Amino acid sequence: MKNTLTKVLTIVAVALVALIAATAITLSIVKTDFNQVIDTEKVDSITVYLQDKDNCYTAENGADEFNKMKELYNVGTKETILSTLFQGAFSEEAKAEVIPTSQSISSLKTPAEGTVVLKITFSEQQKLVVNDETITDSSIYGTDKSVYYDTVYLNVEDHDTLTKVRCYIVSSSASTYCYRYVSFSAHHSELYDYVSGLDFPG
């Protein structure tokens, strides 16, 4: 009887260890996507702004750079669940949020030292959805109060861990001000390094 109980307990212990190991492996492989606002499949152009220079990339003009920036943007919004847990990125504080602002477009085009700004335009107007919730604005004229945009300005900094970034929402490419930005977690050190190393014409 004692031997049988020992065998049962051993089997249970081995099963628990195997379950814990499998869970840990899964959590260290499966990734969570923190992306908000930017659907890279619908990006029409990316303009890179450094302190004293800028350049625009599209699928027709600078296609390799254009595609690489989209790829690295996506890489920087994904993190394994295990790493995410250690970084506290599932906390309420880390949750993506929409924040009112009154930021001039010209100031967004002149980033501070150590920062790169990407102006990202889309092939068609996008509806602003954050945390799977459509963002509305009661001041918008008409029955549809949803916020739409065709351009965003993204601050890209040298962070290799999940850090909240600012993505400024611009309703029209002709706008001189933006009135909200979305703050969400990303780690864009690879994108930052790549963009900082680009050769600008002129």
LUMTORTI-718549 format. One line per 3 residues: number of its first residue (from 1); their letters; for each residue z, x, y of N, C-alpha, C. Coordinates in pm, 1 decimal. Each point is the difference from the previous one (the first is absolute). Example, Ala and Ser with C-alpha at 12.3 -4.5 7.8 and 13.67 -1.06 7.14 Angstrom:
// LUMTORTI-718549
1 = as = 780.0,1319.0,-569.0,0.0,-89.0,119.0,0.0,90.0,120.0 ~ -72.0,-35.0,105.0,6.0,82.0,119.0,73.0,-77.0,109.0;
END
This chain:
// LUMTORTI-718549
1 = mkn = 0.0,83.6,-119.9,0.0,-83.6,119.9,0.0,87.5,125.6 ~ 85.0,106.1,-4.5,8.8,90.0,113.3,-131.5,72.8,24.7 ~ -66.3,43.1,-109.4,-128.6,68.8,12.4,-106.5,-92.0,58.7;
4 = tlt = 3.7,-126.6,-41.1,-96.8,-98.2,49.9,18.0,-19.8,150.5 ~ 126.0,-14.0,43.1,29.0,-17.2,142.0,-44.4,121.6,80.7 ~ 23.6,118.0,-55.7,-40.1,123.2,68.1,-151.4,4.6,17.5;
7 = kvl = -72.2,-39.2,-107.6,-146.9,-0.9,5.9,-50.2,-98.3,105.4 ~ 63.0,-119.1,3.6,-39.8,-102.5,97.2,22.6,50.4,142.4 ~ 118.9,60.1,22.3,31.3,51.2,133.1,-93.9,113.5,39.6;
10 = tiv = -36.1,82.0,-96.3,-93.8,110.2,26.5,-137.3,-54.0,39.2 ~ -45.6,-100.9,-74.2,-130.0,-61.3,29.6,0.8,-63.1,139.2 ~ 108.9,-70.8,30.8,12.0,-62.9,131.5,-0.5,104.7,110.4;
13 = ava = 74.2,109.8,-21.3,7.0,107.2,99.9,-136.7,64.1,21.6 ~ -70.5,27.0,-111.0,-133.7,59.7,10.0,-95.4,-93.8,73.0 ~ 10.4,-130.7,-30.9,-85.7,-98.7,65.5,27.2,-5.9,150.4;
16 = lva = 128.5,6.0,37.0,35.5,-2.9,142.1,-51.0,122.9,73.4 ~ 15.5,116.1,-62.6,-49.6,124.2,59.7,-151.9,-7.0,17.6 ~ -68.7,-50.1,-103.0,-146.1,-12.1,7.1,-40.7,-96.6,111.3;
19 = lia = 74.7,-110.3,13.7,-29.4,-98.6,104.2,19.9,59.3,138.8 ~ 110.2,73.0,17.1,27.4,63.1,129.0,-106.8,103.8,33.1 ~ -39.2,78.5,-100.8,-103.5,101.8,21.2,-132.8,-64.2,37.3;
22 = ata = -35.3,-106.8,-71.3,-125.6,-70.4,28.2,0.9,-59.5,140.2 ~ 114.7,-55.9,39.6,12.6,-57.6,134.1,-14.6,106.9,107.2 ~ 66.4,114.5,-21.8,-7.4,110.2,96.5,-142.7,52.3,13.3;
25 = itl = -68.9,13.1,-113.3,-139.2,47.0,2.1,-88.1,-98.8,74.8 ~ 19.8,-128.7,-27.6,-78.6,-103.9,66.7,22.3,3.8,150.5 ~ 126.5,8.9,40.3,33.1,1.6,143.0,-53.3,123.7,70.6;
28 = siv = -16.0,108.9,-75.2,-50.0,123.7,60.6,-152.8,5.9,1.9 ~ -65.1,-97.9,-62.9,-146.4,-2.3,-3.8,-56.3,-114.3,84.5 ~ 55.2,-119.6,-18.2,-51.2,-117.9,69.9,27.9,12.7,149.3;
31 = ktd = -99.6,-32.1,81.8,13.2,16.4,144.5,6.0,-134.4,72.2 ~ 72.1,0.3,111.7,6.2,-113.7,90.3,-87.3,31.3,120.7 ~ -71.0,-101.2,49.2,-86.7,18.1,116.0,66.5,-62.0,122.5;
34 = fnq = 27.5,81.8,100.5,65.8,-46.5,122.3,-100.7,-33.0,110.1 ~ -127.3,2.8,-32.0,-102.3,-20.4,101.7,12.0,-135.5,68.8 ~ -18.1,1.5,128.3,-8.6,-120.3,81.1,-118.5,17.1,94.9;
37 = vid = -61.6,-109.8,36.7,-96.7,-5.3,110.5,-136.7,60.0,-31.3 ~ -5.6,118.3,-61.1,-127.1,72.5,-12.5,-58.8,-14.8,-139.3 ~ -108.1,-76.6,-8.5,-78.0,-11.3,-123.5,-115.0,98.6,11.2;
40 = tek = 9.7,111.6,-70.3,-99.2,106.3,17.0,-139.9,-40.7,-46.3 ~ -8.5,-105.1,-80.9,-131.8,-47.6,-42.5,-75.8,-65.1,115.8 ~ 71.3,-38.3,105.3,-62.4,-70.3,112.6,-4.3,84.7,126.6;
43 = vds = 33.0,127.5,-12.7,-1.5,89.4,116.3,-143.7,35.1,35.9 ~ -29.7,-10.5,129.7,-134.7,26.6,49.8,-11.9,140.0,59.2 ~ 106.9,44.5,68.4,-2.1,133.9,59.0,142.9,51.1,17.1;
46 = itv = 12.7,131.5,5.0,128.9,64.0,26.2,-21.6,105.7,108.3 ~ 69.9,-17.4,110.9,-3.4,100.2,106.3,130.4,77.8,-2.9 ~ -11.3,131.7,-3.0,116.7,87.3,-4.1,29.9,49.2,141.3;
49 = ylq = 124.6,-18.8,43.1,44.2,49.9,130.1,106.3,107.4,-20.8 ~ -30.1,120.7,48.9,99.0,106.0,11.5,33.8,13.3,148.4 ~ 78.2,96.9,35.3,45.8,10.6,138.3,-113.8,4.1,102.5;
52 = dkd = -101.4,80.3,-28.3,-103.9,17.7,101.3,-141.2,-18.5,-54.3 ~ -12.0,-67.7,-112.7,-133.0,-20.5,-56.8,-0.1,-121.9,-91.3 ~ -118.6,-52.1,-22.4,-12.8,-115.5,-88.8,-139.6,-0.9,-61.5;
55 = ncy = -11.5,-72.8,-109.7,-129.3,-13.5,-65.9,0.8,-123.9,-88.7 ~ -115.5,-66.5,-9.1,-12.4,-123.3,-78.8,-77.1,27.8,-129.1 ~ 49.7,-59.2,-109.5,-62.5,16.3,-131.4,-32.9,-137.5,-58.1;
58 = tae = -116.6,-10.0,-61.6,-42.6,-125.1,-65.2,-67.0,34.1,-133.1 ~ -42.6,-103.9,-70.0,-70.1,21.0,-127.1,-135.8,65.6,22.6 ~ -53.6,-9.7,121.8,-129.7,60.4,31.2,13.8,133.6,72.2;
61 = nga = 110.8,17.2,70.3,18.9,120.9,80.6,132.1,65.9,-38.9 ~ -8.3,104.0,-80.9,120.7,65.2,-49.6,59.3,-74.0,-118.3 ~ -85.3,-39.7,-92.8,41.5,-83.4,-113.8,106.1,66.3,-87.2;
64 = def = -13.9,130.8,-23.6,97.7,68.9,-85.6,140.1,-7.0,61.4 ~ 8.6,28.0,127.9,129.4,-4.9,69.1,53.5,-143.2,5.9 ~ -88.7,-93.2,28.4,35.9,-142.1,7.3,62.3,-47.1,-131.3;
67 = nkm = -65.8,29.7,-110.0,49.2,-42.8,-131.1,127.9,73.0,-40.0 ~ 8.9,128.5,35.7,120.5,76.7,-33.1,120.5,-53.5,75.2 ~ -15.6,-36.9,125.7,111.2,-54.8,77.3,47.2,-132.6,-58.3;
70 = kel = -92.8,-83.4,-42.6,39.0,-127.3,-62.6,76.1,24.9,-129.9 ~ -49.8,96.0,-78.0,66.0,33.3,-126.7,142.6,49.8,23.5 ~ 16.9,91.3,94.7,132.1,56.7,26.0,93.6,-101.5,65.2;
73 = ynv = -56.0,-91.4,77.3,83.9,-108.2,54.3,60.9,-79.3,-114.8 ~ -82.7,-37.5,-95.7,48.7,-79.0,-114.6,101.6,77.4,-83.5 ~ -25.3,128.6,-19.6,95.3,83.6,-74.4,137.0,-2.6,67.7;
76 = gtk = -0.7,5.7,132.1,124.3,7.1,75.1,79.6,-128.5,8.2 ~ -57.0,-109.9,-45.3,74.1,-126.5,2.3,56.3,-35.2,-137.5 ~ -23.4,87.2,-98.7,47.2,-26.2,-135.5,109.2,99.5,-39.2;
79 = eti = 97.1,-47.6,-75.3,109.6,84.3,-46.9,50.4,-54.6,-132.2 ~ 43.7,88.5,-88.8,53.5,-48.1,-127.9,127.2,-80.4,25.1 ~ 25.7,-95.8,-88.2,116.8,-86.3,16.0,128.0,82.6,-2.7;
82 = lst = 6.2,100.0,-88.5,119.9,83.1,-11.1,26.1,74.9,130.8 ~ -104.5,63.0,53.4,14.2,71.9,125.8,35.2,-94.7,113.2 ~ -60.0,-117.1,-2.0,26.5,-101.3,102.4,146.4,-41.8,-0.2;
85 = lfq = 55.8,-15.7,-118.5,141.4,-37.9,-11.8,89.4,106.6,61.4 ~ -30.0,127.4,-28.1,79.8,109.0,54.8,-11.9,8.9,152.3 ~ -116.7,-40.2,52.4,-22.3,8.5,144.6,46.9,-124.7,74.8;
88 = gaf = 48.9,-98.6,-73.5,52.3,-120.8,63.9,-106.6,-86.5,64.2 ~ -123.4,11.2,-48.9,-110.2,-71.7,64.2,-5.3,-148.0,-35.5 ~ 89.0,-46.5,-87.8,7.2,-142.7,-28.6,110.7,-67.9,80.5;
91 = see = 63.3,75.1,88.3,109.5,-55.6,79.2,-54.7,-92.5,108.6 ~ 86.3,-82.4,54.9,-40.0,-91.3,106.8,-46.6,78.3,122.0 ~ 65.5,112.2,25.7,-34.9,83.1,115.6,-141.0,57.0,-11.1;
94 = aka = -42.9,27.4,-123.3,-132.0,61.1,-21.7,-111.7,-103.5,-5.7 ~ 33.5,-125.8,-0.7,-99.7,-106.8,-11.7,-95.4,2.2,119.1 ~ -126.8,-24.8,-25.8,-99.6,-3.4,107.0,34.6,-109.5,100.3;
97 = evi = -26.1,28.1,126.8,33.4,-97.9,103.7,-101.4,5.7,112.3 ~ -13.1,-113.5,70.4,-87.6,-9.8,116.5,87.2,8.9,124.2 ~ -34.8,91.9,90.5,84.2,27.3,115.9,-81.3,-18.9,128.6;
100 = pts = 51.0,-81.1,93.5,-70.2,-19.1,128.1,-5.7,130.2,79.7 ~ -107.8,19.1,74.0,-14.8,117.3,85.5,-96.1,-35.2,112.0 ~ -11.2,86.9,95.1,-101.7,-13.2,104.1,-51.6,141.1,25.9;
103 = qsi = -89.9,40.5,-85.1,-46.2,138.6,-3.4,-144.0,6.9,49.3 ~ -25.6,87.6,94.9,-137.0,15.8,48.3,-83.5,72.8,-104.5 ~ -123.7,-41.3,-12.6,-89.7,63.4,-97.5,-24.1,146.1,37.1;
106 = ssl = -9.1,28.4,129.8,-26.0,138.0,42.0,111.3,94.4,-44.2 ~ 125.3,-48.2,-0.8,111.2,85.6,-42.7,-5.4,26.4,-149.7 ~ -52.8,-94.8,-76.5,-11.8,19.5,-144.1,-103.4,107.1,-32.8;
109 = ktp = -94.5,19.6,90.9,-105.8,99.0,-22.8,41.3,141.0,39.1 ~ 122.6,15.1,49.9,49.2,132.4,39.6,131.4,27.5,-73.0 ~ -8.4,31.5,-128.3,121.2,17.9,-80.3,80.9,121.7,41.5;
112 = aeg = 130.1,-6.5,-27.3,88.3,112.7,27.0,-28.1,113.6,-97.6 ~ 44.5,119.5,35.0,-17.0,116.0,-87.4,68.4,-26.8,-134.9 ~ -67.9,34.1,-106.7,54.9,-22.7,-133.6,-34.9,-136.5,-56.5;
115 = tvv = -79.0,-76.8,75.3,-41.5,-133.4,-44.1,-151.3,-11.1,9.0 ~ -57.5,-68.3,-96.2,-141.0,-34.6,3.0,-8.0,-151.5,5.5 ~ -95.1,-52.1,75.6,-21.6,-144.6,4.4,-137.8,-30.3,-57.0;
118 = lki = -4.7,-98.4,-88.7,-127.4,-48.5,-53.0,-28.3,-137.6,58.0 ~ -114.2,-12.9,63.9,-48.6,-132.2,41.5,-88.5,-51.6,-112.8 ~ 41.2,-109.9,-60.5,-71.6,-54.4,-115.6,-58.6,-134.5,38.3;
121 = tfs = -131.6,-11.6,-9.2,-65.3,-128.1,28.6,-51.0,-60.7,-130.3 ~ -10.7,-131.7,-0.3,-37.3,-73.5,-120.4,-135.5,-68.5,16.7 ~ -65.3,-23.2,-110.6,-132.8,-60.2,1.9,3.6,-146.7,40.7;
124 = eqq = 117.0,-63.6,-11.0,17.6,-139.0,41.9,145.7,-20.8,38.4 ~ 26.5,-106.2,75.5,137.6,-25.7,41.8,91.3,-22.8,-120.4 ~ 119.7,56.0,11.0,100.0,-11.3,-105.6,113.0,-91.4,45.9;
127 = klv = 56.0,-76.0,-92.8,118.7,-80.3,30.4,123.1,85.6,-27.4 ~ 94.3,0.0,92.8,119.0,83.9,-14.7,97.0,-62.8,-99.3 ~ 16.7,69.0,-112.4,90.8,-43.8,-105.4,95.2,115.0,-29.8;
130 = vnd = 128.6,-25.1,11.3,101.6,102.2,-24.6,101.7,-55.3,-98.4 ~ 28.6,75.9,-104.4,89.4,-47.0,-106.9,-47.5,-133.6,-58.0 ~ -132.3,-11.1,-14.8,-63.9,-120.1,-55.8,19.7,-124.0,86.5;
133 = eti = 34.4,17.5,126.1,20.0,-112.5,91.4,-96.2,11.6,117.8 ~ -75.6,-105.3,27.3,-91.4,-0.2,113.4,79.4,-1.5,130.1 ~ -32.2,92.9,88.7,70.6,11.0,127.8,-68.1,-91.8,102.2;
136 = tds = 80.1,-81.0,67.0,-52.3,-93.3,99.3,58.6,30.2,138.0 ~ -65.2,-56.1,101.5,43.8,18.4,138.6,-19.9,-133.1,72.3 ~ 108.7,-59.7,42.9,-6.1,-132.0,62.8,-77.5,0.2,131.3;
139 = siy = -18.1,117.3,61.4,-71.4,6.5,127.3,-151.7,-2.8,-16.8 ~ -47.5,10.5,-123.3,-144.7,-1.7,-25.5,-53.4,-140.9,22.7 ~ -108.4,-9.9,75.2,-60.3,-130.5,30.2,-73.4,-53.7,-122.8;
142 = gtd = 14.5,-129.5,-26.2,-68.8,-63.6,-111.9,96.5,-34.9,-111.8 ~ -54.2,-60.8,-105.1,85.2,-45.2,-110.6,35.5,114.1,-96.1 ~ -88.2,100.2,-10.1,27.9,113.9,-87.2,79.6,104.5,78.1;
145 = ksv = 126.9,12.5,-30.6,87.5,93.0,71.0,8.6,136.5,-69.4 ~ -81.3,19.5,-102.5,2.1,126.7,-73.0,-46.2,114.6,89.4 ~ 58.8,117.0,-20.4,-39.7,119.9,74.6,-115.3,67.6,-73.9;
148 = yyd = -107.4,26.7,73.2,-115.0,70.2,-56.8,-19.1,133.1,73.8 ~ -65.2,93.5,-65.9,-23.3,130.2,61.1,-126.3,61.6,-57.7 ~ -60.6,90.3,75.6,-115.2,73.7,-51.8,18.1,151.0,11.1;
151 = tvy = 115.4,40.7,57.8,27.0,141.6,21.3,149.6,26.3,-15.5 ~ 33.7,113.9,-56.8,140.9,44.4,-1.2,4.2,147.4,38.1 ~ 113.1,40.2,55.4,27.0,140.7,27.6,119.3,39.9,-85.2;
154 = lnv = -19.2,99.9,-84.2,103.8,42.9,-93.4,51.6,137.9,36.8 ~ 132.5,11.7,16.8,61.9,130.4,19.6,11.3,70.9,-134.8 ~ -52.8,120.0,-8.7,6.9,77.6,-123.6,81.4,125.5,26.5;
157 = edh = 108.7,15.6,-75.5,86.7,115.1,17.5,20.4,71.8,-133.7 ~ 56.5,117.8,8.0,12.7,87.0,-117.3,126.7,-34.3,-79.4 ~ -3.8,-113.5,-71.7,112.9,-42.8,-82.6,-42.3,-3.4,-146.4;
160 = dtl = 71.7,73.7,-86.3,-32.5,-4.9,-142.9,95.3,-90.7,-77.1 ~ 90.3,-66.1,71.7,83.3,-104.9,-59.2,-26.3,-129.5,75.9 ~ 36.6,-110.4,-59.3,-26.9,-128.9,63.5,74.0,-10.2,133.1;
163 = tkv = -75.8,-20.9,105.5,53.0,-10.7,135.8,-73.7,-113.5,69.7 ~ 69.3,-75.0,83.4,-66.3,-110.2,68.7,-101.1,52.8,102.2 ~ -121.3,-53.0,-7.6,-105.8,36.2,93.4,-32.0,-121.7,86.7;
166 = rcy = -67.8,24.6,110.6,-38.2,-108.4,90.5,-149.7,-23.2,-4.6 ~ -36.5,-124.3,-21.2,-140.5,-39.3,0.0,-18.1,-105.6,108.9 ~ -66.0,38.5,109.2,-15.1,-87.1,116.1,-117.4,-95.3,-20.4;
169 = ivs = 24.1,-127.6,24.0,-97.7,-104.8,-26.8,-73.8,-35.4,128.1 ~ -132.9,9.4,-2.6,-81.1,-29.2,117.9,-93.3,-116.3,-33.2 ~ 11.2,-105.8,78.2,-74.1,-122.9,-31.6,-149.5,12.6,23.5;
172 = ssa = -37.6,90.5,90.5,-141.9,18.9,29.7,-23.1,144.1,42.6 ~ -115.3,52.0,-36.0,-32.0,138.4,37.0,-10.1,17.0,151.3 ~ -11.2,-112.1,73.0,-8.6,5.4,145.9,138.3,-6.7,65.8;
175 = sty = 106.0,-15.4,-79.0,135.1,-13.8,55.1,44.5,128.5,68.8 ~ 81.5,-15.7,104.3,58.1,116.1,67.3,147.1,17.9,-36.7 ~ 59.4,-104.6,-61.4,138.7,6.9,-45.4,10.7,-58.0,-140.6;
178 = cyr = 99.0,45.3,-75.0,35.0,-68.5,-124.2,143.5,-51.2,14.1 ~ 29.0,-107.8,-67.8,126.0,-70.2,24.0,90.9,-7.2,-122.6 ~ -37.6,69.8,-104.7,86.8,4.8,-118.9,-42.6,117.6,-87.0;
181 = yvs = 94.9,52.3,-73.0,-35.6,97.4,-102.6,74.9,-34.0,-127.3 ~ -53.3,46.8,-111.8,62.3,-20.4,-130.0,60.5,132.1,-43.8 ~ 126.3,-3.5,-34.9,70.7,118.8,-46.6,16.3,-11.4,-151.2;
184 = fsa = -52.2,97.4,-73.6,10.1,-3.7,-145.9,8.3,141.4,-56.8 ~ 44.4,9.2,-123.1,25.2,130.7,-62.2,-127.5,65.2,-51.9 ~ -10.0,130.1,22.6,-111.6,79.3,-52.5,41.2,147.0,3.2;
187 = hhs = -74.8,81.5,-71.4,19.4,145.8,7.8,-138.1,63.7,8.7 ~ -37.3,39.9,120.6,-137.5,39.8,24.6,-14.8,148.0,32.3 ~ 78.2,85.2,-65.6,-12.8,143.6,24.7,-138.0,52.2,-41.1;
190 = ely = -52.9,-50.5,-110.9,-132.9,44.5,-44.7,-107.6,-43.3,98.7 ~ 9.3,-124.3,47.0,-95.4,-49.7,99.1,13.7,78.7,130.0 ~ 122.4,26.3,40.7,24.6,76.6,122.7,-61.8,139.6,-10.7;
193 = dyv = 24.2,68.0,-111.0,-54.1,135.3,-18.4,-152.3,-1.7,1.4 ~ -57.9,-99.9,-65.3,-145.9,-7.3,-8.0,-61.1,-24.0,137.7 ~ 54.6,-98.2,70.2,-55.4,-34.9,132.4,20.3,114.5,98.8;
196 = sgl = 115.0,65.4,-6.9,26.8,111.2,92.7,-94.9,116.8,-22.2 ~ -55.5,9.8,-121.4,-88.8,110.6,-31.5,-148.2,-30.5,19.7 ~ -32.1,-119.0,49.7,-140.0,-35.4,20.0,-61.8,82.5,112.7;
199 = dfp = -127.9,30.6,-18.0,-74.9,67.2,106.9,-60.4,-105.6,92.3 ~ 41.4,1.7,125.2,-50.9,-96.6,96.0,-123.2,55.6,69.7 ~ -100.7,-83.7,20.4,-122.0,48.4,67.6,31.6,38.7,144.7;
202 = g = -70.6,98.4,48.5,18.9,41.8,140.0,111.1,97.9,13.7;
END
